[in-house]
Structure formats: structure tokens, C-alpha cells
Amino acid sequence: MIANAERVGPAMPSKRLVVGHAAWWIAKPRARPPAPRTQMAAIRDEESAARKLSFADAVKDLLQNLSFHCYGKLVEHGRGIQERFFWLICHITALTMLIAFVWGTYKDATDELVTTLYDPLYAVSKVPLPAVTVCSQNRLSRRAVWRYAQELSSKDPRHRNATYFYTELRAFSLYYGIDENIDDERVLRLQSLLDHLDTRPHDLFFNPKDRLRILTPKCSDILVSCRLGGRPFDCVQGFRETLSSFGFCCTFNYNGSFSAARSYYQHFFGSDMGLILTLRAAVDDRFSDKNDQDGFSIAINEIHNYPDPQSGGVTVRYVKTGRSTYLPVRPRILETLQEARRMRPAVRKCRFWDEMPHNFTRHYTFSKCISACRAHSIYSLCHCLPFQLPMHYVVGATGRLFCTLRHMQCLRHYTFKWKNVITSREYVPGLEHEMVDALYCPQCLPSCSEIRYNVRGAGALTLHNPFGHMTNVHSGNISSPGNNNYGHDSSELAAVRIYFAETHIQYFRQIIKNDWYEIFSTIGNICGIIAGFSLIGICELLFFVAKQLWHAYKAERKSDLFHTHTRSRARTRANGRAKATQQRQPMELLILP
């Protein structure tokens, strides 16, 4: 024993390891690493750890610790079955009420914009003047048509006289929807003559737009005198020839040149301070013998708009000769705040003026959109475009064929469709066929900001002495006061007074009804009052669901891994047995002599 002790050496003093309390301290720095475990042992350990808390126990633990009101009473120890059933009924009722209230709040929030009265006394002096379009009911000038008939007679190889062509040209009334009871064969024969006699070298077909521009009465022949705000101005300079649904007409303030800022006293209020026009419809220049062509059509609409009464946004009044007509205008302004631009047009149910600029001359209006939709339908069904419609309404239609007399039968066939326009389809009993046959324009939404010029309380008086104090500004001559100051018969004249009927109007605004934080606050209040919901409780519930899904996913992975490992081990054992069998096979010995 001594020899062994001496051989080992002197005894070393014992050392005591003092363990620190720091979080980063490693208790056993020199301890041996644990023996490596097999993969199957690790899988079994994880499965046993996962089985420590079953799903039912996890749900019970969630309900006991959830921050929602009274859910712990469903699993609380010591509660009877009757009391738990009572709390279950209470929670189901609360959740039903919660869903109903939240759904009602969501349905109410779909109306994103609300209209409010911004200013009940908005000064009319700040309102832009409307665009006023004057169209003669006599759409064709007799003198112009007679000159055109003489021109066709000079080009006719059969040398037919001008009277023949003048009679045949009555078919041009079909361009304006006036039925002259003309035989279709005569119409087609006239169109064949026009395609042969009235085509320019670079035209393949007859161009009705250029020809009807020449045949329409000129603005200088219609406008006799013009006054604005008590001051005369040159009618030729103030009006310009434009296209409308009636054809070529004369438009005042088309591009807003008279809508500049003006003083408070220049508010154009009252019949003597507005736009006063004296119009003339010459009896000797009337192409048709109908009496309804002795007047004028007055269209009042917002500037930069296409005057089409069938598309909305345009007020039309008819003025007869021999009368002084008063048209009091009552504007109404609707403006949508720019904050609504972040919402989609389908949500706010309107469009701003610059949202569809490609075919609306960079200024969208509801009336333009309906007219463009109608133009697309006409171009698709009849393969032509009426001369009244602007060419840029149909993309790619520039230089294409205008509707001629040959297309009138097709245009009459679809008249009902183009006069009945719908922007949304809803089932109405009894109107199924009308909904199918009508023109459907779902892309057309109302304008978010617009000015509506309504004419109410219009009146007319017999015209005896039309404005004896006025001068003939159009001709530049100053005449003395008295009856028939313009050298025309009073039965041919029509006086029109267009003025603002009120000094102050109502200004409406569309604002965002509920912003996102307001909707969030409303729903949060409802959830908190009825069921005691909170963000913390929702996070707890989401964490529980995510955790259970993660455990299910890991269990599935472990099951797949276990089956894969079992199959690999079985395959390895089978291969080992096969090799052992091959090794145990008897060997053949070759014995040499």
C-alpha cells in the first residue's frame, strides 16, 4: 500500500468550485458533453414532451387565463353543469349580437362619402358663368342648300337641273332625326350620287360633316346683338362654332374665357345684368315648311362639357320667335375633397375630372362619358360615327367613315337602345327586356366635383319693341331707339335673357364619412362593450391558434420522419440478410487430377 502511494505521488490539496449567480455563468465548464443520442431517442423525447399538455388541457388553460370577460367561468373548478350552460348561452348571445352590430357598421361604412352643406350663402359672383349653346331649329339653310344643288347640277353627267337636286336634298333632314317620309330607294340613290359627285381627291366616301357645316345657318346670321352685364360685346368674337347633339351650333363661353374672376358687383344677377341675346330666324331661309323651326334651342351647361341633353348635366330650353324669354339660372355647386382620391372610384362612386383624360380632352364629366359610351356602341353596331359626336370619343376612329344616308336604317333600328342608358343593372320586375335592350355603361360614374345650372321659373312675353335702348353691335351700326331697331320683322326675332336668379347659392361638399381610425374605434367600442374584447385578448387567441398549428405541424413532421426511418432500417436489415444469404451459399470446388 505504501509503495503504491509513493508511486502515485503526494496528495494534491482539494479545490472547491464556487458557482456564480450571473446569468451568463456556465455551471459546469469542464463537464463532459453528454453522450450522443440516437435520432429515434430524440424523436421519442420530443413526442413525450409534446404530450405533456393535451389539446383539451390547452383550451382549458387558455379560457382560464384569457383576458376576455367571463370565459374562465366555462371551465372554472367547482362550477355546476347548469351554471356552465348558463354562461355558454350568455357568450353565444353576446357573440351573435357582436357579429350583427359589426356587420351593420361595415355596411354603413361602405358609403364612404357623405354630402354636407358647406356654405349656405355662397356669393354668386364667385360662380363661373355657364356655357350657353344656341342652335337654330332650322338646321339647314335654304340659300346654302340651293347653292349646293346648283353645284351638284353643274357636276352631273346627265345634266339634271338644280331643282331636282334641291328636292332630293330634303333627305338631309334625316341627319337630324327629322322624318321627311322619303323613300329608302331615293335616299340610297342620292347617296350614290353624292359619293360620285361630291368627293374630294383624298376622300374615298362622301364626308357629311364638312358638307353639313356649310349647309348649317351661320352664327353671324343668327346672332343680332349681344350684351353681358349691361355692356354690349361683339357676338362674332364672343361666340364660336361648336358641335353639339343638335349639330353645329354657336356657343358662348365655351372655354371659360368669360368665367374669369370678377368683382362682387359684377355678379350678373337680375334680368338686366345677365346675358341678353337677340336672335333671328329668317323665314325666307327656312328649308323645311314646318312651323316648329321658327325657334331656337338654348343649352346651358358647365364649361368644357359636350352639350347633349340625352347624357345629363345639360339644361335645354326652347325659345320661340316673337317672344322675349327669361331663363333664370340657379347654380348648385358640389365639391369633393381631394382626400377622397386615395379611394378607388368604385368605392367613392364618382370620378375626378382628370382620372380618365385619354378621350375626354383631359376633363372628365358624366355627360361626356355617356356620350362616349353611346359613340362606342354606334361605331360597333353600325360601323360609322355620327358627325355630331366628337371623333376623339372613339379611340382609333380618326379618319374613319362618318354615318351617311346609307347608315340611316341601322341608326333608326337601335334608337331605343341609345336613348335608354343604364350604369348599373338591378332586377326590376316587368323591365327585363328593357334592361337587356338598353345601353349599358358601367364605367360611367358621376363627377366628383361639378356645377349644375338649373333653370327654374322660365317665362316668356310677347315681343313688341325688342330692347329699343340697345344697339346693333353685330353689324357695328348704331340705330336710333324705336320699334324694330334692327331692321328686321319682329316675328323673326327672339330675345333671350339668361341671368342668375339669386345673389347667394348653396355650396355642398362631399367629405369622407369615416376614416380608418374612426371605423377602428367604433368596432373596438362595440367589441369592448358587448364581449369585452381587447387587442391583448385577440393577440392571446391568435398566439394559441398559431401554437396549436405549429404543434400539429411538428407532430406530422415527426410522424413522417419516424416512418421514413423505420422503412430505411427495414430496408437496411433486408439488404443485410440478402448479403448474408449470398455469403452462405456453397462454393464449388474444382479438383485437379
LODREN-877841 format. One record per residue (C-alpha): residue in three letters; x, y, z. Coordinates in steps of 0.02 Angstrom, whole numbers, padded with zeros to 5 digits, always signed. Last residue first. Layout:
alaXYZ ...
END
This chain:
pro-00306-01731-03056 leu-00370-01557-03020 ile-00514-01539-02901 leu-00627-01385-02936 leu-00727-01339-02784 glu-00899-01257-02799 met-00941-01141-02656 pro-01096-01168-02554 gln-01208-01010-02525 arg-01183-00935-02353 gln-01112-00772-02423 gln-01267-00742-02532 thr-01380-00770-02383 ala-01279-00647-02281 lys-01295-00517-02419 ala-01484-00540-02427 arg-01497-00529-02238 gly-01401-00368-02238 asn-01510-00294-02378 ala-01667-00339-02282 arg-01597-00260-02125 thr-01555-00100-02218 arg-01730-00093-02296 ala-01810-00117-02127 arg-01699+00021-02056 ser-01745+00137-02201 arg-01931+00099-02179 thr-01922+00137-01993 his-01826+00298-02025 thr-01956+00357-02152 his-02098+00311-02034 phe-02017+00407-01893 leu-01980+00557-02004 asp-02160+00563-02066 ser-02225+00553-01888 lys-02102+00686-01832 arg-02158+00802-01971 glu-02341+00775-01930 ala-02307+00807-01747 lys-02213+00965-01792 tyr-02359+01029-01898 ala-02485+00990-01762 his-02377+01081-01635 trp-02362+01231-01750 leu-02550+01234-01779 gln-02579+01230-01592 lys-02456+01374-01566 ala-02533+01479-01704 val-02707+01456-01630 phe-02647+01500-01455 phe-02550+01652-01517 leu-02704+01714-01611 leu-02810+01698-01454 glu-02682+01788-01347 cys-02664+01926-01478 ile-02854+01947-01480 gly-02853+01959-01291 ile-02718+02091-01293 leu-02809+02190-01428 ser-02967+02192-01324 phe-03135+02106-01324 gly-03250+02130-01176 ala-03395+02045-01264 ile-03530+02178-01284 ile-03446+02340-01228 gly-03270+02301-01290 cys-03324+02233-01458 ile-03436+02383-01492 asn-03303+02506-01436 gly-03171+02422-01542 ile-03285+02425-01696 thr-03312+02611-01674 ser-03128+02648-01642 phe-03072+02551-01796 ile-03202+02641-01903 glu-03139+02807-01836 tyr-02958+02757-01863 trp-02994+02711-02044 asp-03082+02874-02084 asn-03270+02883-02079 lys-03382+02990-02188 ile-03251+03061-02303 ile-03315+03228-02364 gln-03428+03280-02506 arg-03459+03465-02509 phe-03611+03571-02548 tyr-03619+03758-02584 gln-03792+03837-02578 ile-03823+03996-02676 his-03814+04183-02647 thr-03867+04328-02758 glu-04007+04227-02836 ala-04088+04215-03009 phe-03926+04218-03107 tyr-03957+04277-03284 ile-04001+04218-03459 arg-04113+04340-03554 val-04167+04284-03728 ala-04249+04394-03860 ala-04319+04312-04015 leu-04335+04397-04184 glu-04421+04338-04343 ser-04595+04398-04291 ser-04519+04568-04251 asp-04476+04595-04434 his-04299+04652-04456 gly-04214+04823-04473 tyr-04128+04809-04306 asn-04224+04940-04205 asn-04391+04864-04250 asn-04488+04990-04145 gly-04391+05138-04082 pro-04221+05192-04024 ser-04098+05259-04152 ser-03977+05141-04234 ile-03792+05119-04203 asn-03709+05015-04336 gly-03571+04889-04298 ser-03664+04749-04381 his-03655+04636-04228 val-03671+04777-04102 asn-03843+04826-04163 thr-03882+04946-04022 met-03991+04928-03869 his-04112+05057-03796 gly-04256+04994-03902 phe-04240+04824-03821 pro-04362+04720-03925 asn-04516+04827-03952 his-04664+04709-03969 leu-04602+04539-03908 thr-04738+04442-03821 leu-04679+04383-03652 ala-04596+04220-03600 gly-04560+04138-03433 ala-04435+04021-03351 gly-04465+03984-03167 arg-04323+03863-03146 val-04165+03841-03249 asn-04036+03730-03164 tyr-03850+03758-03188 arg-03760+03613-03104 ile-03579+03643-03055 glu-03469+03490-03035 ser-03350+03399-02922 cys-03349+03210-02900 ser-03424+03182-03072 pro-03546+03039-03081 leu-03482+02868-03137 cys-03476+02799-03314 gln-03380+02635-03321 pro-03539+02531-03306 cys-03610+02595-03472 tyr-03751+02477-03525 leu-03859+02537-03671 ala-04036+02471-03650 asp-04101+02314-03738 val-04066+02195-03594 met-04133+02309-03458 glu-04286+02350-03564 his-04321+02165-03589 glu-04318+02129-03402 leu-04423+02279-03354 gly-04575+02191-03281 pro-04497+02151-03114 val-04343+02259-03082 tyr-04177+02168-03062 glu-04033+02289-03047 arg-03904+02329-03178 ser-03792+02479-03157 thr-03745+02622-03274 ile-03904+02624-03377 val-03937+02715-03541 asn-04100+02721-03637 lys-04089+02835-03790 trp-03954+02729-03872 lys-04052+02567-03860 phe-04215+02640-03920 thr-04132+02715-04074 tyr-04054+02549-04124 his-04152+02518-04285 arg-04155+02702-04332 leu-03965+02705-04341 cys-03960+02548-04448 gln-04084+02620-04572 met-03990+02785-04577 his-03824+02704-04625 arg-03837+02734-04814 leu-03881+02916-04782 thr-03706+02937-04714 cys-03627+02897-04546 phe-03447+02957-04544 leu-03311+02838-04602 arg-03143+02830-04516 gly-03009+02964-04515 thr-02995+02962-04326 ala-03089+02812-04257 gly-02939+02739-04164 val-03006+02779-03992 val-03188+02830-04001 tyr-03229+02989-03904 his-03090+03077-04001 met-03204+03093-04154 pro-03326+03212-04070 leu-03508+03163-04097 gln-03621+03265-04211 phe-03547+03186-04370 pro-03621+03019-04325 leu-03489+02880-04318 cys-03488+02726-04428 his-03479+02538-04414 cys-03666+02521-04374 leu-03657+02411-04219 ser-03480+02443-04155 tyr-03470+02628-04201 ile-03642+02660-04129 ser-03598+02571-03967 his-03433+02664-03950 ala-03520+02830-03982 arg-03650+02791-03848 cys-03511+02757-03723 ala-03427+02920-03773 ser-03590+03016-03748 ile-03614+02935-03577 cys-03435+02979-03528 lys-03452+03158-03588 ser-03610+03183-03484 phe-03526+03112-03329 thr-03382+03233-03346 tyr-03197+03204-03369 his-03082+03346-03421 arg-02920+03300-03507 thr-02997+03313-03680 phe-03117+03170-03636 asn-03033+03028-03731 his-02873+02994-03635 pro-02911+03104-03484 met-02997+02974-03373 glu-02948+03023-03195 asp-02925+03210-03226 trp-03102+03274-03187 phe-03123+03169-03031 arg-03231+03014-03036 cys-03377+02958-02928 lys-03440+02808-02830 arg-03320+02829-02681 val-03287+02642-02679 ala-03293+02611-02868 pro-03182+02763-02895 arg-03048+02686-02783 met-03004+02782-02627 arg-02845+02885-02613 arg-02929+03023-02713 ala-03053+03054-02572 glu-02928+03167-02483 gln-02951+03291-02626 leu-03118+03346-02556 thr-03272+03325-02664 glu-03361+03482-02724 leu-03543+03505-02771 ile-03600+03678-02827 arg-03780+03720-02869 pro-03824+03857-02991 arg-03996+03937-03009 val-04018+04010-03183 pro-04165+04122-03227 leu-04211+04099-03411 tyr-04324+04242-03470 thr-04393+04232-03647 ser-04445+04383-03751 arg-04561+04323-03887 gly-04587+04345-04074 thr-04481+04192-04112 lys-04492+04041-04000 val-04362+03985-03873 tyr-04337+03804-03823 arg-04247+03766-03660 val-04110+03638-03630 thr-04019+03606-03465 val-03866+03495-03481 gly-03790+03379-03349 gly-03872+03226-03424 ser-03824+03117-03573 gln-03984+03140-03675 pro-03969+03329-03663 asp-03801+03327-03754 pro-03698+03486-03740 tyr-03518+03421-03727 asn-03438+03499-03573 his-03284+03608-03562 ile-03390+03740-03473 glu-03538+03682-03370 asn-03708+03678-03455 ile-03845+03785-03530 ala-03922+03730-03696 ile-04036+03853-03788 ser-04133+03780-03935 phe-04202+03908-04057 gly-04367+03950-04140 asp-04458+03958-04306 gln-04422+03775-04349 asp-04580+03712-04264 asn-04685+03785-04404 lys-04636+03651-04529 asp-04604+03710-04707 ser-04424+03650-04708 phe-04275+03744-04779 arg-04309+03908-04687 asp-04203+04049-04760 asp-04350+04159-04810 val-04420+04149-04634 ala-04260+04215-04559 ala-04237+04156-04379 arg-04156+04300-04286 leu-04084+04304-04111 thr-04066+04447-03988 leu-03962+04394-03839 ile-03953+04461-03662 leu-03827+04380-03544 gly-03855+04442-03367 met-03872+04616-03293 asp-04047+04665-03350 ser-04134+04504-03295 gly-04057+04508-03123 phe-03893+04448-03051 phe-03741+04450-03165 his-03623+04456-03014 gln-03521+04605-03070 tyr-03543+04698-02905 tyr-03433+04573-02816 ser-03290+04596-02937 arg-03240+04471-03068 ala-03127+04320-03079 ala-03126+04243-03253 ser-03276+04148-03319 phe-03292+04243-03484 ser-03146+04148-03567 gly-03213+03984-03496 asn-03175+03875-03648 tyr-03352+03875-03720 asn-03401+04046-03652 phe-03540+04067-03783 thr-03575+03926-03904 cys-03648+03935-04080 cys-03713+03773-04155 phe-03662+03634-04275 gly-03765+03477-04246 phe-03906+03457-04120 ser-03803+03339-04010 ser-03673+03477-04003 leu-03526+03530-04109 thr-03452+03704-04095 glu-03450+03870-04189 arg-03386+04008-04079 phe-03472+04150-03989 gly-03397+04301-03903 gln-03298+04367-04054 val-03442+04351-04177 cys-03564+04420-04049 asp-03463+04578-04022 phe-03498+04646-03850 pro-03630+04757-03771 arg-03622+04804-03587 gly-03763+04783-03460 gly-03678+04633-03378 leu-03667+04544-03544 arg-03749+04606-03703 cys-03765+04525-03875 ser-03849+04581-04037 val-03911+04501-04199 leu-03850+04323-04182 ile-03923+04201-04310 asp-03843+04259-04472 ser-03670+04285-04396 cys-03683+04115-04314 lys-03701+04035-04485 pro-03851+03930-04537 thr-03798+03748-04569 leu-03764+03699-04751 ile-03577+03728-04743 arg-03553+03626-04584 leu-03668+03496-04661 arg-03544+03471-04803 asp-03392+03453-04692 lys-03477+03327-04580 pro-03563+03230-04721 asn-03398+03171-04799 phe-03440+03068-04955 phe-03325+02921-04974 leu-03147+02883-05028 asp-03084+03058-04992 his-02911+03121-05048 pro-02972+03187-05215 arg-03127+03267-05139 thr-03295+03183-05151 asp-03457+03267-05201 leu-03508+03196-05371 his-03484+03007-05356 asp-03516+02976-05172 leu-03652+03109-05181 leu-03739+03020-05325 ser-03734+02854-05232 gln-03807+02940-05078 leu-03949+03010-05181 arg-03991+02836-05246 leu-03988+02767-05070 val-04109+02901-05010 arg-04222+02878-05160 glu-04230+02691-05126 asp-04269+02723-04943 asp-04423+02825-04989 ile-04434+02991-04900 asn-04561+03018-04762 glu-04472+03178-04703 asp-04428+03109-04531 ile-04319+03233-04439 gly-04183+03143-04341 tyr-04051+03274-04376 tyr-03958+03176-04510 leu-04127+03126-04582 ser-04156+03307-04632 phe-04025+03279-04767 ala-04161+03184-04865 arg-04228+03352-04917 leu-04079+03353-05034 glu-04183+03263-05167 thr-04292+03415-05196 tyr-04143+03532-05214 phe-04061+03404-05329 tyr-04207+03406-05449 thr-04224+03595-05439 ala-04040+03616-05483 asn-04065+03541-05657 arg-04011+03370-05717 his-03863+03374-05835 arg-03842+03184-05851 pro-03656+03200-05811 asp-03700+03295-05651 lys-03560+03413-05599 ser-03654+03576-05638 ser-03811+03505-05558 leu-03715+03462-05399 glu-03656+03642-05383 gln-03830+03710-05415 ala-03899+03597-05279 tyr-03764+03659-05159 arg-03811+03839-05195 trp-03993+03794-05160 val-03945+03707-04997 ala-03850+03861-04938 arg-03996+03976-04978 arg-04119+03863-04888 ser-04010+03850-04733 leu-04022+03681-04647 arg-04046+03654-04459 asn-04195+03770-04441 gln-04217+03743-04255 ser-04070+03859-04234 cys-03945+03810-04101 val-03879+03924-03964 thr-03756+03849-03839 val-03727+03939-03674 ala-03576+03889-03570 pro-03602+03933-03389 leu-03529+04084-03300 pro-03413+04040-03158 val-03481+04058-02981 lys-03387+04181-02871 ser-03512+04322-02901 val-03648+04201-02844 ala-03591+04226-02665 tyr-03604+04068-02560 leu-03737+04086-02428 pro-03775+03908-02369 asp-03589+03863-02362 tyr-03526+03685-02332 leu-03692+03592-02332 thr-03639+03411-02311 thr-03634+03262-02429 val-03565+03099-02359 leu-03432+02991-02438 glu-03379+02814-02391 asp-03548+02733-02406 thr-03474+02561-02372 ala-03458+02612-02188 asp-03642+02579-02156 lys-03623+02400-02214 tyr-03471+02379-02102 thr-03561+02452-01951 gly-03708+02337-01981 trp-03591+02188-01992 val-03507+02240-01828 phe-03676+02256-01741 ala-03739+02087-01801 ile-03575+01998-01763 leu-03573+02070-01586 met-03754+02025-01555 thr-03718+01845-01602 leu-03559+01843-01496 ala-03655+01908-01345 thr-03792+01779-01366 ile-03665+01637-01381 his-03573+01701-01227 cys-03731+01711-01122 ile-03788+01537-01177 leu-03618+01465-01126 trp-03628+01556-00958 phe-03797+01473-00923 phe-03731+01302-00977 arg-03585+01323-00857 glu-03706+01365-00716 gln-03815+01214-00752 ile-03666+01097-00764 gly-03603+01151-00595 arg-03449+01258-00567 gly-03323+01191-00441 his-03168+01213-00549 glu-03184+01350-00681 val-03201+01286-00858 leu-03344+01394-00925 lys-03314+01526-00791 gly-03147+01566-00871 tyr-03236+01648-01019 cys-03304+01781-00901 his-03238+01935-00994 phe-03095+01917-01116 ser-02919+01922-01040 leu-02891+01737-01069 asn-02808+01645-00923 gln-02940+01516-00881 leu-03001+01501-01060 leu-02825+01471-01124 asp-02785+01340-00990 lys-02944+01247-01035 val-02901+01253-01218 ala-02726+01185-01180 asp-02799+01048-01071 ala-02914+00996-01212 phe-02768+01000-01335 ser-02660+00889-01224 leu-02515+00955-01121 lys-02366+00837-01082 arg-02388+00750-01248 ala-02269+00870-01335 ala-02131+00825-01212 ser-02161+00639-01243 glu-02153+00669-01430 glu-01993+00768-01410 asp-01911+00629-01308 arg-01967+00495-01433 ile-01895+00593-01578 ala-01731+00617-01487 ala-01721+00430-01449 met-01755+00391-01632 gln-01613+00504-01687 thr-01488+00418-01573 arg-01417+00510-01428 pro-01241+00573-01416 ala-01165+00553-01244 pro-01174+00710-01145 pro-01029+00830-01157 arg-00903+00808-01018 ala-00904+00939-00887 arg-00764+01064-00890 pro-00872+01221-00893 lys-01001+01152-00772 ala-01110+01293-00705 ile-01092+01409-00853 trp-01114+01587-00792 trp-01205+01705-00912 ala-01349+01736-00795 ala-01232+01784-00654 his-01253+01695-00487 gly-01078+01623-00477 val-01032+01444-00431 val-00883+01423-00313 leu-00779+01271-00356 arg-00686+01197-00208 lys-00508+01133-00229 ser-00432+00984-00136 pro-00245+00988-00099 met-00147+00862-00201 ala-00087+00703-00115 pro+00097+00663-00141 gly+00143+00539-00276 val+00063+00386-00356 arg+00216+00278-00334 glu+00232+00331-00155 ala+00054+00279-00126 asn+00079+00112-00215 ala+00234+00077-00115 ile+00144+00119+00044 met+00000+00000+00000 
END
